[in-house]
């Protein structure tokens, strides 16, 4: 590239925009030359249901231990499709660049997006790039939207949790949020905390193939963490969910960082975690299957559906007490994703 | 709402986020309560092709004569789907709100989005809201992505223009861009310039139904204007396109504003315009059909495909000369959409 930073003209729709697309964005993302592109991508499809989701990513900082805003944006949308029980099929990307962003940083982000998409087996098929003046954005915001197709008839959803079901997670909690916060606050630990950002669609596909209708709920506990997600599910399904504090998988580094910052890992964001609620009689088998996947090595049962109600989430403490968990009230962790 | 402005906590994913969704965003946009919502929308669908598109909107100012960023975001994505020959089906919305945005302004924008979606006959089915601190965004950015279905076999595309074809537009050019710029620069005219922002999908559906394969290209001349869009098509189709200056429909107010600001309306953005390239023998009938629609009252032929080449666009001037038109080079009009 002739210019080393993003200029306002890169967002004009004219020659500079085409250069940015042709020289940097397209080669790194899709490989489909601009002269073959129209206003919308047209894709072959099969089936009679479609999953559709969107997320914008405004994480600060844009580079953090274990990842960056680019792979985060792909993984997040891939996972949202997987949580609907769909096979992620195609992704759109919308960039809002701040004038002055280094093109080298943009290229790193694009490369991470491409790798994440390849790993998840989805295609980036359409996109858009806008530029805002210095001080009217913050380096880069990315929207990814996604469509998914269905390969089976299984219908999962937040309202399908039933009394007796078990709550399972595929690994330790709070890693993404604490990676971001440690990085933002300049905290250093002996073992650095890395984001858990990854796609879990292959894991979900295997679960649904193996256990079908015994899988009731799939959800990724991102913003607001496991607590907020379980609270949402409890309200949707009108049930109580009870966890044991000692069953919650938290790494020592994340626990230490949470202690320093006064946070509860239950409320801290994850980006490669899958919460699933399944029939009790398959729960152990689900955990065993998950552990065979690299994405599910730390899988374990963390709770169960303990009754019908308007939706309550409880944690049994190590010393035998019980506390009620509410949603994150709101001020804790801005721009975590 | 208890709070009159957007707070950082509204983006946390917790209680405040849910309040913003439940009290303001959901009632104004979709009407589907949050407790029925999962990570992705699941929609019934038909057909074997899917259109998929995305656009982010960062227009400044967010309110302007004839519209605001909200209806612009819906119309733009509806039109991109229509340009692929698809019937717009479902839209996602991703908000990036700056801390401090007034909730009253947000509500006005949401209401405009809903109206625009209803007018175009599309559903808003999934969404996401993020909040960035003051000075890290600019009031509101909106991403809309859309999926469209196909009701026919007609395949249109920028590479299908053929020698002899006629170039048709549904009305005057440059209105959106000059509405934004006049508003930004504080220019006042006797007749205020309003945006042309509107959805043209109904017009497109009628065209395709009536003229089928005789419709070769559909494109909306947004950023970069008619000139940039025709240049793109000329390169995609490897043809020359020739327009007559005197055939270009420009309102006196837009021409006056362009003269003051030193702009050429051919390069100014439109948001409710449809460029179509059709077989010569149906061109007059296409114009006649368009003029029956409120969206096509000003329809006219503005040029034709005059030869094969690597892609050149020419304008014949009133006094008989000919100038070659290149793409907007890039600095002219930031944040026009």
HADDOCK unambig.tbl for C-alpha pairs under 7 A between the chains (distance, minus, plus):
assign (segid A and resid 8 and name CA) (segid B and resid 331 and name CA) 6.76 0.50 0.50
assign (segid A and resid 8 and name CA) (segid B and resid 334 and name CA) 6.42 0.50 0.50
assign (segid A and resid 9 and name CA) (segid B and resid 330 and name CA) 4.29 0.50 0.50
assign (segid A and resid 9 and name CA) (segid B and resid 331 and name CA) 4.46 0.50 0.50
assign (segid A and resid 9 and name CA) (segid B and resid 334 and name CA) 6.92 0.50 0.50
assign (segid A and resid 10 and name CA) (segid B and resid 330 and name CA) 6.58 0.50 0.50
assign (segid A and resid 11 and name CA) (segid B and resid 334 and name CA) 6.63 0.50 0.50
assign (segid A and resid 12 and name CA) (segid B and resid 223 and name CA) 6.35 0.50 0.50
assign (segid A and resid 12 and name CA) (segid B and resid 224 and name CA) 6.68 0.50 0.50
assign (segid A and resid 12 and name CA) (segid B and resid 330 and name CA) 5.28 0.50 0.50
assign (segid A and resid 12 and name CA) (segid B and resid 331 and name CA) 6.73 0.50 0.50
assign (segid A and resid 12 and name CA) (segid B and resid 333 and name CA) 6.21 0.50 0.50
assign (segid A and resid 12 and name CA) (segid B and resid 334 and name CA) 5.68 0.50 0.50
assign (segid A and resid 13 and name CA) (segid B and resid 223 and name CA) 4.93 0.50 0.50
assign (segid A and resid 13 and name CA) (segid B and resid 224 and name CA) 5.18 0.50 0.50
assign (segid A and resid 14 and name CA) (segid B and resid 224 and name CA) 5.44 0.50 0.50
assign (segid A and resid 14 and name CA) (segid B and resid 228 and name CA) 6.58 0.50 0.50
assign (segid A and resid 14 and name CA) (segid B and resid 327 and name CA) 5.48 0.50 0.50
assign (segid A and resid 14 and name CA) (segid B and resid 328 and name CA) 4.44 0.50 0.50
assign (segid A and resid 14 and name CA) (segid B and resid 329 and name CA) 5.43 0.50 0.50
assign (segid A and resid 14 and name CA) (segid B and resid 330 and name CA) 5.14 0.50 0.50
assign (segid A and resid 15 and name CA) (segid B and resid 327 and name CA) 5.70 0.50 0.50
assign (segid A and resid 15 and name CA) (segid B and resid 328 and name CA) 5.84 0.50 0.50
assign (segid A and resid 15 and name CA) (segid B and resid 329 and name CA) 4.67 0.50 0.50
assign (segid A and resid 15 and name CA) (segid B and resid 330 and name CA) 5.78 0.50 0.50
assign (segid A and resid 16 and name CA) (segid B and resid 329 and name CA) 6.24 0.50 0.50
assign (segid A and resid 16 and name CA) (segid B and resid 330 and name CA) 5.36 0.50 0.50
assign (segid A and resid 35 and name CA) (segid B and resid 236 and name CA) 5.24 0.50 0.50
assign (segid A and resid 36 and name CA) (segid B and resid 236 and name CA) 6.74 0.50 0.50
assign (segid A and resid 38 and name CA) (segid B and resid 157 and name CA) 6.66 0.50 0.50
assign (segid A and resid 38 and name CA) (segid B and resid 158 and name CA) 6.41 0.50 0.50
assign (segid A and resid 39 and name CA) (segid B and resid 53 and name CA) 6.91 0.50 0.50
assign (segid A and resid 39 and name CA) (segid B and resid 80 and name CA) 5.18 0.50 0.50
assign (segid A and resid 39 and name CA) (segid B and resid 83 and name CA) 6.62 0.50 0.50
assign (segid A and resid 39 and name CA) (segid B and resid 84 and name CA) 6.68 0.50 0.50
assign (segid A and resid 40 and name CA) (segid B and resid 51 and name CA) 6.00 0.50 0.50
assign (segid A and resid 40 and name CA) (segid B and resid 52 and name CA) 5.39 0.50 0.50
assign (segid A and resid 40 and name CA) (segid B and resid 53 and name CA) 4.53 0.50 0.50
assign (segid A and resid 40 and name CA) (segid B and resid 80 and name CA) 6.00 0.50 0.50
assign (segid A and resid 40 and name CA) (segid B and resid 81 and name CA) 5.97 0.50 0.50
assign (segid A and resid 40 and name CA) (segid B and resid 84 and name CA) 5.95 0.50 0.50
assign (segid A and resid 41 and name CA) (segid B and resid 51 and name CA) 5.47 0.50 0.50
assign (segid A and resid 41 and name CA) (segid B and resid 52 and name CA) 5.17 0.50 0.50
assign (segid A and resid 41 and name CA) (segid B and resid 53 and name CA) 6.26 0.50 0.50
assign (segid A and resid 42 and name CA) (segid B and resid 49 and name CA) 6.60 0.50 0.50
assign (segid A and resid 42 and name CA) (segid B and resid 50 and name CA) 5.52 0.50 0.50
assign (segid A and resid 42 and name CA) (segid B and resid 51 and name CA) 4.38 0.50 0.50
assign (segid A and resid 42 and name CA) (segid B and resid 52 and name CA) 6.43 0.50 0.50
assign (segid A and resid 43 and name CA) (segid B and resid 49 and name CA) 5.45 0.50 0.50
assign (segid A and resid 43 and name CA) (segid B and resid 50 and name CA) 5.07 0.50 0.50
assign (segid A and resid 43 and name CA) (segid B and resid 51 and name CA) 6.27 0.50 0.50
assign (segid A and resid 44 and name CA) (segid B and resid 48 and name CA) 5.68 0.50 0.50
assign (segid A and resid 44 and name CA) (segid B and resid 49 and name CA) 4.41 0.50 0.50
assign (segid A and resid 44 and name CA) (segid B and resid 50 and name CA) 6.21 0.50 0.50
assign (segid A and resid 45 and name CA) (segid B and resid 48 and name CA) 4.95 0.50 0.50
assign (segid A and resid 45 and name CA) (segid B and resid 49 and name CA) 5.33 0.50 0.50
assign (segid A and resid 45 and name CA) (segid B and resid 50 and name CA) 6.42 0.50 0.50
assign (segid A and resid 46 and name CA) (segid B and resid 48 and name CA) 5.88 0.50 0.50
assign (segid A and resid 48 and name CA) (segid B and resid 44 and name CA) 5.68 0.50 0.50
assign (segid A and resid 48 and name CA) (segid B and resid 45 and name CA) 4.95 0.50 0.50
assign (segid A and resid 48 and name CA) (segid B and resid 46 and name CA) 5.87 0.50 0.50
assign (segid A and resid 49 and name CA) (segid B and resid 42 and name CA) 6.60 0.50 0.50
assign (segid A and resid 49 and name CA) (segid B and resid 43 and name CA) 5.46 0.50 0.50
assign (segid A and resid 49 and name CA) (segid B and resid 44 and name CA) 4.42 0.50 0.50
assign (segid A and resid 49 and name CA) (segid B and resid 45 and name CA) 5.34 0.50 0.50
assign (segid A and resid 50 and name CA) (segid B and resid 42 and name CA) 5.51 0.50 0.50
assign (segid A and resid 50 and name CA) (segid B and resid 43 and name CA) 5.08 0.50 0.50
assign (segid A and resid 50 and name CA) (segid B and resid 44 and name CA) 6.21 0.50 0.50
assign (segid A and resid 50 and name CA) (segid B and resid 45 and name CA) 6.41 0.50 0.50
assign (segid A and resid 51 and name CA) (segid B and resid 40 and name CA) 6.01 0.50 0.50
assign (segid A and resid 51 and name CA) (segid B and resid 41 and name CA) 5.48 0.50 0.50
assign (segid A and resid 51 and name CA) (segid B and resid 42 and name CA) 4.38 0.50 0.50
assign (segid A and resid 51 and name CA) (segid B and resid 43 and name CA) 6.27 0.50 0.50
assign (segid A and resid 52 and name CA) (segid B and resid 40 and name CA) 5.40 0.50 0.50
assign (segid A and resid 52 and name CA) (segid B and resid 41 and name CA) 5.18 0.50 0.50
assign (segid A and resid 52 and name CA) (segid B and resid 42 and name CA) 6.44 0.50 0.50
assign (segid A and resid 53 and name CA) (segid B and resid 39 and name CA) 6.90 0.50 0.50
assign (segid A and resid 53 and name CA) (segid B and resid 40 and name CA) 4.54 0.50 0.50
assign (segid A and resid 53 and name CA) (segid B and resid 41 and name CA) 6.25 0.50 0.50
assign (segid A and resid 53 and name CA) (segid B and resid 92 and name CA) 6.87 0.50 0.50
assign (segid A and resid 53 and name CA) (segid B and resid 126 and name CA) 5.89 0.50 0.50
assign (segid A and resid 54 and name CA) (segid B and resid 92 and name CA) 6.21 0.50 0.50
assign (segid A and resid 54 and name CA) (segid B and resid 94 and name CA) 6.57 0.50 0.50
assign (segid A and resid 54 and name CA) (segid B and resid 126 and name CA) 6.75 0.50 0.50
assign (segid A and resid 54 and name CA) (segid B and resid 127 and name CA) 5.84 0.50 0.50
assign (segid A and resid 54 and name CA) (segid B and resid 128 and name CA) 6.40 0.50 0.50
assign (segid A and resid 55 and name CA) (segid B and resid 94 and name CA) 6.23 0.50 0.50
assign (segid A and resid 55 and name CA) (segid B and resid 128 and name CA) 5.41 0.50 0.50
assign (segid A and resid 56 and name CA) (segid B and resid 94 and name CA) 6.05 0.50 0.50
assign (segid A and resid 56 and name CA) (segid B and resid 128 and name CA) 6.77 0.50 0.50
assign (segid A and resid 56 and name CA) (segid B and resid 130 and name CA) 6.91 0.50 0.50
assign (segid A and resid 80 and name CA) (segid B and resid 39 and name CA) 5.18 0.50 0.50
assign (segid A and resid 80 and name CA) (segid B and resid 40 and name CA) 5.99 0.50 0.50
assign (segid A and resid 81 and name CA) (segid B and resid 40 and name CA) 5.97 0.50 0.50
assign (segid A and resid 83 and name CA) (segid B and resid 39 and name CA) 6.63 0.50 0.50
assign (segid A and resid 84 and name CA) (segid B and resid 39 and name CA) 6.68 0.50 0.50
assign (segid A and resid 84 and name CA) (segid B and resid 40 and name CA) 5.93 0.50 0.50
assign (segid A and resid 92 and name CA) (segid B and resid 53 and name CA) 6.88 0.50 0.50
assign (segid A and resid 92 and name CA) (segid B and resid 54 and name CA) 6.22 0.50 0.50
assign (segid A and resid 94 and name CA) (segid B and resid 54 and name CA) 6.58 0.50 0.50
assign (segid A and resid 94 and name CA) (segid B and resid 55 and name CA) 6.24 0.50 0.50
assign (segid A and resid 94 and name CA) (segid B and resid 56 and name CA) 6.05 0.50 0.50
assign (segid A and resid 126 and name CA) (segid B and resid 53 and name CA) 5.90 0.50 0.50
assign (segid A and resid 126 and name CA) (segid B and resid 54 and name CA) 6.76 0.50 0.50
assign (segid A and resid 127 and name CA) (segid B and resid 54 and name CA) 5.86 0.50 0.50
assign (segid A and resid 128 and name CA) (segid B and resid 54 and name CA) 6.40 0.50 0.50
assign (segid A and resid 128 and name CA) (segid B and resid 55 and name CA) 5.41 0.50 0.50
assign (segid A and resid 128 and name CA) (segid B and resid 56 and name CA) 6.77 0.50 0.50
assign (segid A and resid 130 and name CA) (segid B and resid 56 and name CA) 6.92 0.50 0.50
assign (segid A and resid 132 and name CA) (segid B and resid 335 and name CA) 6.85 0.50 0.50
assign (segid A and resid 135 and name CA) (segid B and resid 135 and name CA) 5.96 0.50 0.50
assign (segid A and resid 135 and name CA) (segid B and resid 136 and name CA) 6.25 0.50 0.50
assign (segid A and resid 136 and name CA) (segid B and resid 135 and name CA) 6.25 0.50 0.50
assign (segid A and resid 136 and name CA) (segid B and resid 136 and name CA) 5.79 0.50 0.50
assign (segid A and resid 136 and name CA) (segid B and resid 137 and name CA) 4.69 0.50 0.50
assign (segid A and resid 136 and name CA) (segid B and resid 138 and name CA) 5.10 0.50 0.50
assign (segid A and resid 137 and name CA) (segid B and resid 136 and name CA) 4.69 0.50 0.50
assign (segid A and resid 137 and name CA) (segid B and resid 137 and name CA) 4.15 0.50 0.50
assign (segid A and resid 137 and name CA) (segid B and resid 138 and name CA) 6.72 0.50 0.50
assign (segid A and resid 138 and name CA) (segid B and resid 136 and name CA) 5.11 0.50 0.50
assign (segid A and resid 138 and name CA) (segid B and resid 137 and name CA) 6.74 0.50 0.50
assign (segid A and resid 143 and name CA) (segid B and resid 143 and name CA) 6.96 0.50 0.50
assign (segid A and resid 145 and name CA) (segid B and resid 145 and name CA) 6.67 0.50 0.50
assign (segid A and resid 157 and name CA) (segid B and resid 38 and name CA) 6.68 0.50 0.50
assign (segid A and resid 158 and name CA) (segid B and resid 38 and name CA) 6.43 0.50 0.50
assign (segid A and resid 223 and name CA) (segid B and resid 12 and name CA) 6.34 0.50 0.50
assign (segid A and resid 223 and name CA) (segid B and resid 13 and name CA) 4.94 0.50 0.50
assign (segid A and resid 224 and name CA) (segid B and resid 12 and name CA) 6.67 0.50 0.50
assign (segid A and resid 224 and name CA) (segid B and resid 13 and name CA) 5.21 0.50 0.50
assign (segid A and resid 224 and name CA) (segid B and resid 14 and name CA) 5.45 0.50 0.50
assign (segid A and resid 228 and name CA) (segid B and resid 14 and name CA) 6.58 0.50 0.50
assign (segid A and resid 236 and name CA) (segid B and resid 35 and name CA) 5.22 0.50 0.50
assign (segid A and resid 236 and name CA) (segid B and resid 36 and name CA) 6.73 0.50 0.50
assign (segid A and resid 327 and name CA) (segid B and resid 14 and name CA) 5.47 0.50 0.50
assign (segid A and resid 327 and name CA) (segid B and resid 15 and name CA) 5.69 0.50 0.50
assign (segid A and resid 328 and name CA) (segid B and resid 14 and name CA) 4.44 0.50 0.50
assign (segid A and resid 328 and name CA) (segid B and resid 15 and name CA) 5.84 0.50 0.50
assign (segid A and resid 329 and name CA) (segid B and resid 14 and name CA) 5.43 0.50 0.50
assign (segid A and resid 329 and name CA) (segid B and resid 15 and name CA) 4.68 0.50 0.50
assign (segid A and resid 329 and name CA) (segid B and resid 16 and name CA) 6.22 0.50 0.50
assign (segid A and resid 330 and name CA) (segid B and resid 9 and name CA) 4.28 0.50 0.50
assign (segid A and resid 330 and name CA) (segid B and resid 10 and name CA) 6.57 0.50 0.50
assign (segid A and resid 330 and name CA) (segid B and resid 12 and name CA) 5.28 0.50 0.50
assign (segid A and resid 330 and name CA) (segid B and resid 14 and name CA) 5.14 0.50 0.50
assign (segid A and resid 330 and name CA) (segid B and resid 15 and name CA) 5.79 0.50 0.50
assign (segid A and resid 330 and name CA) (segid B and resid 16 and name CA) 5.35 0.50 0.50
assign (segid A and resid 331 and name CA) (segid B and resid 8 and name CA) 6.75 0.50 0.50
assign (segid A and resid 331 and name CA) (segid B and resid 9 and name CA) 4.46 0.50 0.50
assign (segid A and resid 331 and name CA) (segid B and resid 12 and name CA) 6.74 0.50 0.50
assign (segid A and resid 333 and name CA) (segid B and resid 12 and name CA) 6.21 0.50 0.50
assign (segid A and resid 334 and name CA) (segid B and resid 8 and name CA) 6.42 0.50 0.50
assign (segid A and resid 334 and name CA) (segid B and resid 9 and name CA) 6.92 0.50 0.50
assign (segid A and resid 334 and name CA) (segid B and resid 11 and name CA) 6.64 0.50 0.50
assign (segid A and resid 334 and name CA) (segid B and resid 12 and name CA) 5.68 0.50 0.50
assign (segid A and resid 335 and name CA) (segid B and resid 132 and name CA) 6.86 0.50 0.50
